[in-house]
Amino acid sequence: LMLSVRLGQDWNWSGSFSIDQIVDFTLKHTHSFHKDYLMPIDIRESQATLFIMFGADNNLPPYRVENCTNEVIVVYQKSVEVSKQTIGQLSGANFAWDEPSVPQRLIVEVQ
């Protein structure tokens, strides 16, 4: 069983994720005009009941990509090129997987 989440009408649907596994992860939400929202998700089971807990963005991303070069780089999840993130020279950016259900491979391109 797969689940996607949307924060409101102006937000895009999140990537889908399986609720068949007991796991915790961070789900990335995107918006045309706002910065990405990183929502902690915790899936637990207790006494044959499945709980899906949605947390508030705590500004603690699961990953941070640091660009320590004098070049601009673009990072994205393989197979999810619609959400490319540009990182300027000598700067960094928070990162979370766009689609938790597809292989988690980070692509880095030098511009």
HELIX and SHEET records of a PDB file:
HELIX    1   1 GLU A   81  SER A   83  5                                   3    
SHEET    1   A 2 MET A   2  LEU A   3  0                                        
SHEET    2   A 2 PHE A  17  SER A  18 -1                                        
SHEET    1   B 3 VAL A  23  HIS A  29  0                                        
SHEET    2   B 3 TYR A  37  SER A  46 -1                                        
SHEET    3   B 3 THR A  49  PHE A  54 -1                                        
SHEET    1   C 2 TYR A  63  ASN A  67  0                                        
SHEET    2   C 2 SER A  91  PHE A  95 -1                                        
SHEET    1   D 3 GLN A  85  ILE A  87  0                                        
SHEET    2   D 3 ILE A  73  GLN A  77 -1                                        
SHEET    3   D 3 LEU A 106  VAL A 110 -1                                        
END                                                                             
